[in-house]
Amino acid sequence: MLPSSSRLSAPTHHLITLLRAPIGLPPVASRTLESLGLYRRHQSVLHRFDPTVAGKILRVKELVGVRNVSEEEGNRAIWMSTRGRKEGSGVEVSGRAYGGGKGAEA
């Protein structure tokens, strides 16, 4: 038997990720995504199980990916996806790759 700290809690939320943009679809698809809080591709949001949210997911099911997760697991997944590159990540922008442009000396 697993200790209580390592038990997986029961799923209570939908983790919804926007996989495809609604470009070229009817405006109702964009409004539905906005009502879910999705604005950019690969953005994820966490919603509690609710018939209203389930209906919205069904309206845009071709554009989103959905996982049933616990609240802690969903928050952890969102945090990991939003980390991105931070200051001090070792990447430094040094200028144009080809060296051309205004003010370039020959």
C-alpha positions in Angstrom: 0.0 0.0 0.0 1.3 3.5 -0.9 1.8 6.1 1.8 -0.8 8.9 1.9 1.7 11.5 0.6 2.4 9.6 -2.6 -1.2 8.7 -3.5 -2.6 10.3 -6.5 -5.6 12.4 -5.7 -8.8 11.9 -7.8 -9.2 14.1 -10.9 -11.3 17.2 -10.1 -10.3 19.6 -13.0 -9.9 19.8 -16.7 -6.5 20.8 -18.0 -7.3 22.4 -21.4 -4.5 23.2 -23.9 -5.1 25.1 -27.1 -3.5 23.1 -29.9 -4.8 24.7 -33.0 -5.7 28.4 -33.7 -9.3 29.3 -34.6 -8.2 31.2 -37.7 -10.7 30.7 -40.5 -13.4 29.3 -38.2 -16.6 31.0 -37.3 -16.3 33.8 -34.7 -18.2 31.7 -32.2 -15.1 29.4 -31.9 -12.9 32.3 -31.0 -15.4 33.6 -28.4 -15.7 30.2 -26.9 -11.9 29.9 -26.5 -11.7 33.4 -25.0 -14.4 32.4 -22.5 -12.3 29.5 -21.5 -9.3 31.8 -21.1 -7.3 30.5 -24.1 -5.7 33.2 -26.3 -2.4 31.6 -27.6 -1.5 28.2 -29.0 0.0 25.8 -26.4 -1.5 27.9 -23.6 -3.1 25.8 -20.8 -5.8 26.6 -18.4 -7.3 24.8 -15.4 -11.1 24.5 -14.9 -13.1 22.7 -12.3 -15.4 19.9 -13.6 -18.6 21.7 -14.5 -21.3 21.1 -17.1 -20.9 24.6 -18.6 -17.1 24.1 -19.1 -17.8 20.6 -20.6 -20.2 22.2 -23.1 -17.6 24.8 -24.1 -15.0 22.1 -24.5 -17.3 20.1 -26.8 -17.8 23.3 -29.0 -14.1 23.5 -29.7 -13.0 19.9 -29.3 -11.1 19.9 -32.6 -8.9 22.8 -31.3 -8.0 21.7 -27.8 -6.5 18.9 -25.8 -8.1 18.0 -22.5 -6.7 16.0 -19.6 -8.5 15.2 -16.3 -6.2 16.1 -13.5 -6.2 17.0 -9.8 -5.8 20.7 -9.0 -2.2 20.2 -7.8 -1.2 18.3 -10.9 -2.8 20.9 -13.2 -1.1 23.8 -11.4 2.2 22.0 -11.7 1.7 21.4 -15.4 0.8 25.1 -16.0 3.8 26.3 -14.0 6.2 24.0 -16.0 4.8 25.2 -19.3 5.1 28.9 -18.5 8.7 28.8 -17.3 10.3 29.5 -20.7 13.6 31.3 -20.9 14.3 33.6 -18.0 17.1 36.1 -17.4 20.4 34.3 -17.1 19.4 31.4 -19.2 22.7 31.5 -21.2 21.1 32.9 -24.3 22.4 36.3 -25.4 21.2 38.3 -28.4 24.3 39.9 -30.0 22.9 41.5 -33.1 22.0 40.5 -36.7 23.1 37.2 -37.9 24.1 38.4 -41.3 25.7 41.7 -40.2 23.7 44.0 -42.6 21.3 46.8 -41.9 21.3 50.5 -41.2 24.6 51.9 -39.9 26.7 48.9 -40.9 30.2 49.9 -41.9 31.6 48.2 -44.9 
